[in-house]
Every structure is written in structure tokens, then in C-alpha cells.
């Protein structure tokens, strides 16, 4: 064995470490989802009153329905077996039955999931586009910062449902550019997504602008300007990438805010979706539907948050390099 071979440092298996980081984030997401499911199970047993009555809601109590609920939940078995049976049913997509609506809960929720995903997806895109435009156009520009900061403060402090009512009054009732309610076309999605996304994007814009200003003060910006690159190119292609991580950190909060805000926004705009069936289930005390919506919302949140965590590794290679050095 040569001296050079002995002196050469061991290079970490970066690819294997990257795979381990992705696997660890996926396992964390599964753990969070399991915790949400467990809390939903515990909440049923901690709620005051008889479990059968809670699950039956405002449905007329009959011996046949009570027997069906006891068999479905295994209420005649020990608690740990009821819990394992509950997990087994959820793993197979069985969320029980709504005795109030006389319908399978999984079918009911899935039929309303797509309208909500469309709304939150477009609202998320609007939030990010709004944040990028505001931050890039006003960073290190004195008057731009003041005007943008005031606008963002107002938007961030405005409830999405109130903004939705204003948008309806202006663009639907007065100008008649967009439909008032429903989900018949893309135009019916614009105003709900705007009311839901802009206020969230205002918060992200404030964080992104601060990160962008810090990035523009770095030495590499002087080098890029010496190479003859324009200010817009430097901001969009180079500084924005360095400033993105703090804003992406807020994306998990942003997703949660969009999901919770969609419940009220769908009611304001008369849209179908999880918001409508959630409100109806709460008013009708339809507990199986409420639990299913909570678990589905947790699933969407966990999936999107996990994707954001994995996106970190692509945006900033230093995260992979640091992990490789620690494990070298």
C-alpha cells in the first residue's frame, strides 16, 4: 500500500448519507401522522358522554345502529385491541360510517378532497409568487421597503374571510368579473385562492426580504457585479436561492394556515370541499366525519411538509455536505 493511499482522507459516502437523510425525514413524517391518528382515537374516549352516543351524533338511536357501532369499533374488547383494530381499519382506508348521513366516511371525504386541494394548491402558489415579487422588487430599496412593509402588515392582519367578502363585493357583485359561488370553472377558484393566499404570502414576503437583503450584502454579489451581471439577474438567479431557506422554513406553517383557512373560505364562497362537510359534521355532531377530516388534513400536511424538508437538501448543498462531514 502506497504512502499516498495511506495519507488520503476517507471521503464520506455522500450519496448514502443523502439517502439516509431523506429516509429519516420520511420516518419523521410517518411518526407525526401516527401521533395524529392516536390523538384522534384518544379524543373519542376522553370526550364526555357515551362513546356510542358520540359516534351516532344526532341520528335517531336504535338498537340496530348501536349494535353496528359496537361491532365496528370493537367496544366489547379491551382498549388496546380497540386501538389496534382502529389502526388496522385506517391502514385499509376504512374510516367508518356516518350514521347521520348514512354514507361511508372514506367515500364522503374523498369526494370533497379534490376541491380543497385545488383551492389550497392555488393559494400556495399565489402566496409564494406574491412573496417573491414583493421581496425581490423592494429589497434594499428604501421607499419600496416602507410601502411594501405597510401593505404586508395590513394584509397579514386581515382575516382571509373578511378579505374574501371584500373581493366578492368588488369583483363579483360590482364588476361581475368572477362568479359569486360554486366550483364550475377556474374563474370560480380565483377569488377564494386570492383571499386565502395573499395574507399568508405577506408574512412570507417579510421573511424572504430580510434573507434577500442579507444575501445581497455577501461578497459573492460584488463578484457577480464585477462580471457584469445585472441587478435583476443577481437577485433572481443567485441571491434568491441563498435567501430561500428561511422562507421555506415557514412553508410548513403556511400549509397548515391554508388548510385551516380553507374551512372558512369555502363557506364564504359557497364552494364544495372539506370545509363544508366539516362544518356540517360539527353542527350535526357527526364524529366519524370530523375524525376523518382531521386525519386527512394531517396526512396532507405531513406529506407536503416532508416534501419541503427534502427540498432543503436540493436548494442548499451545504446541508448535505455538513451531514457528510459529521459522519466522516
C-alpha positions in Angstrom: 0.0 0.0 0.0 1.5 3.4 -1.0 2.1 6.3 1.3 -0.3 8.4 -0.8 -3.1 5.9 -0.2 -2.5 5.9 3.5 -2.4 9.7 3.6 -5.6 10.2 1.6 -8.5 11.1 3.8 -11.6 8.9 3.7 -14.3 10.5 1.7 -17.8 10.1 3.2 -20.4 8.3 1.2 -22.4 11.4 0.5 -24.9 9.6 -1.6 -25.7 7.1 1.1 -25.9 9.9 3.7 -28.3 11.8 1.4 -30.5 8.7 1.2 -30.4 8.3 5.0 -31.5 12.0 5.4 -34.4 11.5 3.1 -35.4 8.3 4.8 -35.1 10.0 8.2 -37.5 12.7 7.1 -39.9 10.2 5.7 -39.9 8.3 9.0 -40.5 11.5 10.9 -43.5 12.2 8.8 -44.9 8.7 9.5 -44.3 9.3 13.2 -46.2 12.6 13.1 -49.1 11.0 11.2 -49.2 8.1 13.7 -49.4 10.6 16.6 -52.3 12.5 14.9 -54.2 9.2 14.5 -53.5 8.2 18.1 -54.7 11.6 19.3 -57.9 11.2 17.3 -58.5 7.8 18.9 -57.8 9.1 22.4 -60.1 12.1 21.9 -63.1 9.8 21.4 -62.6 8.2 24.7 -61.8 11.4 26.6 -64.9 13.2 25.3 -67.7 13.3 27.9 -70.6 11.0 27.3 -71.2 7.6 26.0 -69.0 6.6 23.0 -71.9 5.1 21.1 -73.9 8.3 21.5 -71.0 10.4 20.4 -70.4 8.3 17.3 -74.1 8.2 16.5 -74.5 12.0 16.6 -78.0 13.4 16.1 -79.1 10.2 14.4 -82.2 8.6 16.0 -80.9 5.9 18.4 -82.0 2.4 17.6 -80.7 -0.9 18.9 -79.6 -2.0 15.4 -77.4 1.1 15.0 -75.9 0.8 18.5 -75.0 -2.8 17.8 -73.4 -1.8 14.5 -71.3 0.8 16.2 -70.2 -1.5 18.9 -69.2 -4.1 16.3 -67.4 -1.6 14.1 -65.3 -0.1 17.0 -65.0 -3.4 18.9 -66.3 -1.8 22.1 -66.7 -5.2 23.8 -62.9 -5.8 23.5 -60.0 -4.4 25.7 -58.9 -0.9 24.9 -55.6 -1.9 23.4 -57.4 -4.2 21.0 -59.8 -1.5 20.1 -56.8 0.8 19.3 -55.1 -1.9 17.1 -58.4 -2.5 15.4 -58.7 1.2 14.8 -55.2 1.5 13.3 -55.8 -1.6 11.1 -59.0 -0.1 9.7 -57.3 3.2 8.9 -54.4 1.5 7.2 -57.0 -0.1 4.9 -58.8 3.2 4.2 -61.8 2.4 6.4 -62.8 5.5 8.4 -66.1 4.0 9.5 -69.6 5.1 8.6 -71.5 8.2 9.0 -74.8 7.1 10.5 -76.1 10.6 10.3 -75.6 10.8 6.5 -75.9 7.0 6.0 -72.7 7.0 4.0 -69.2 5.6 4.0 -66.9 8.2 5.5 -64.0 7.5 3.2 -66.1 7.9 0.1 -67.6 11.1 1.5 -64.3 12.7 2.4 -62.5 11.7 -0.8 -65.4 13.2 -2.9 -64.7 16.6 -1.3 -60.9 16.3 -1.0 -60.1 17.4 -4.6 -61.9 20.8 -4.4 -60.0 21.6 -1.2 -56.6 20.6 -2.7 -57.3 22.7 -5.7 -58.0 25.7 -3.5 -55.0 25.3 -1.2 -52.7 24.5 -4.1 -53.5 27.6 -6.0 -53.5 29.7 -2.8 -50.0 28.3 -2.0 -48.8 29.3 -5.5 -50.2 32.8 -5.1 -48.6 33.1 -1.6 -45.1 32.2 -3.0 -45.4 34.3 -6.1 -46.6 37.3 -4.1 -43.8 36.8 -1.6 -41.1 36.5 -4.3 -42.3 39.6 -6.3 -42.6 41.8 -3.2 -39.2 40.7 -1.8 -37.2 40.9 -5.0 -38.7 44.2 -6.1 -38.2 46.0 -2.7 -35.1 44.6 -1.0 -32.6 47.3 -0.3 -34.9 49.9 -1.7 -35.8 52.4 1.0 -39.2 53.6 -0.2 -40.1 50.3 -1.6 -39.5 48.7 1.8 -41.7 51.1 3.6 -44.6 50.8 1.2 -44.3 47.1 0.9 -43.9 46.7 4.7 -47.1 48.7 5.3 -49.1 46.7 2.7 -47.8 43.4 4.0 -48.7 44.4 7.6 -52.3 45.2 6.6 -52.7 42.0 4.6 -51.1 39.8 7.3 -53.5 41.3 9.9 -56.6 40.9 7.7 -58.7 37.7 8.2 -59.0 35.7 5.0 -62.8 35.6 5.2 -63.0 39.4 5.5 -60.8 39.8 2.5 -62.9 37.3 0.7 -66.0 39.3 1.4 -64.3 42.5 0.0 -63.2 40.7 -3.1 -66.7 39.3 -3.7 -68.2 42.8 -3.3 -65.7 44.4 -5.8 -65.1 41.7 -8.4 -68.3 39.6 -8.3 -71.2 41.9 -7.2 -69.9 45.2 -8.6 -67.7 44.4 -11.6 -69.1 40.9 -12.3 -65.8 39.5 -13.4 -66.0 36.4 -11.4 -68.8 34.1 -10.2 -70.2 34.5 -6.7 -70.1 30.9 -5.7 -69.6 27.3 -6.9 -66.8 25.3 -8.5 -67.8 25.2 -12.1 -64.7 26.7 -13.7 -61.2 28.1 -13.0 -62.6 31.6 -12.7 -64.6 30.5 -9.6 -61.3 29.4 -8.0 -59.5 32.8 -8.4 -61.1 34.9 -5.7 -61.1 32.2 -3.0 -57.4 31.4 -3.7 -56.5 35.1 -3.6 -58.3 35.8 -0.3 -56.6 32.7 1.2 -53.2 33.1 -0.2 -52.3 36.8 -0.1 -52.5 37.3 3.6 -50.2 34.2 4.1 -47.9 35.4 1.4 -47.5 38.8 3.1 -45.8 37.1 6.1 -43.5 35.0 3.9 -42.6 38.2 1.9 -41.3 39.9 5.1 -39.0 36.9 6.0 -37.9 36.5 2.4 -37.0 40.2 2.0 -34.8 40.1 5.1 -33.0 37.0 3.9 -32.6 38.6 0.4 -31.1 41.7 1.9 -28.6 39.6 3.9 -27.7 37.7 0.7 -27.2 40.9 -1.3 -24.6 42.1 1.3 -22.5 39.0 0.8 -19.1 39.2 -1.0 -20.2 37.0 -3.9 -22.6 39.7 -5.0 -19.7 42.1 -5.6 -18.0 39.4 -7.7 -21.1 38.9 -9.8 -21.5 42.6 -10.4 -17.8 42.7 -11.4 -18.6 40.1 -14.0 -21.2 42.4 -15.5 -24.4 40.7 -14.3 -27.4 42.9 -14.0 -29.2 43.6 -10.7 -32.3 41.7 -11.6 -30.3 38.6 -12.6 -28.3 38.7 -9.4 -31.5 38.9 -7.3 -33.4 36.2 -9.1 -30.7 33.7 -10.1 -28.3 34.0 -7.2 -29.3 35.9 -4.1 -32.8 34.5 -4.0 -31.5 30.9 -3.7 -29.5 31.9 -0.7 -32.4 33.8 0.9 -34.9 31.0 0.3 -34.2 28.7 3.3 -35.7 31.0 6.0 -38.8 31.4 3.9 -39.1 27.7 3.2 -39.0 27.2 6.9 -42.3 29.0 7.1 -43.8 26.8 4.4 -44.9 24.2 7.0 -46.8 26.9 8.9 -48.1 28.2 5.6 -49.6 24.9 4.6 -51.3 24.5 8.0 -52.7 28.0 7.7 -54.0 27.4 4.2 -55.7 24.1 5.3 -57.4 25.7 8.3 -58.3 28.8 6.4 -59.9 26.8 3.6 -62.6 25.7 6.0 -64.0 29.2 6.4 -63.1 30.4 2.8 -65.1 27.6 1.3 -68.1 28.7 3.4 -67.8 32.3 2.3 -67.6 31.4 -1.4 -70.1 28.6 -1.3 -67.6 26.1 -2.6 -67.6 22.3 -2.1 -64.8 20.8 -0.1 -63.7 19.6 3.2 -64.7 22.9 4.8 -68.4 22.4 4.0 -68.6 18.8 5.3 -66.5 19.7 8.3 -68.9 22.5 9.3 -71.9 20.3 8.6 -70.4 17.4 10.6 -69.6 19.7 13.6 -73.1 21.1 13.6 -74.6 17.7 13.3 -72.2 16.1 15.8 -71.1 13.6 13.2 -67.9 12.5 15.0 -66.7 9.9 12.4 -66.7 12.5 9.7 -64.9 15.1 12.0 -62.2 12.5 12.8 -61.7 11.5 9.2 -61.3 15.2 8.1 -58.8 15.7 10.8 -56.8 12.7 9.8 -56.9 13.6 6.1 -55.8 17.1 6.9 -52.9 15.8 9.0 -52.0 13.5 6.1 -51.9 16.3 3.6 -49.9 18.5 6.0 -47.4 15.8 6.7 -46.8 14.9 3.1 -46.3 18.5 2.0 -44.1 19.3 5.0 -42.0 16.2 4.3 -41.5 17.3 0.7 -40.5 20.7 1.9 -37.9 19.2 4.2 -36.5 17.1 1.3 -36.5 20.2 -0.8 -34.0 21.7 1.6 -31.4 19.2 0.5 -31.7 20.3 -3.1 -31.7 24.0 -2.5 -28.8 24.1 -0.1 -26.0 21.6 -0.8 -24.3 22.7 2.4 -26.8 20.7 4.4 -25.7 17.5 2.6 -22.0 18.5 3.0 -22.4 19.2 6.7 -24.0 15.9 7.3 -21.3 14.2 5.3 -18.6 15.8 7.4 -20.2 14.9 10.7 -20.4 11.3 9.6 -17.0 11.1 8.0 
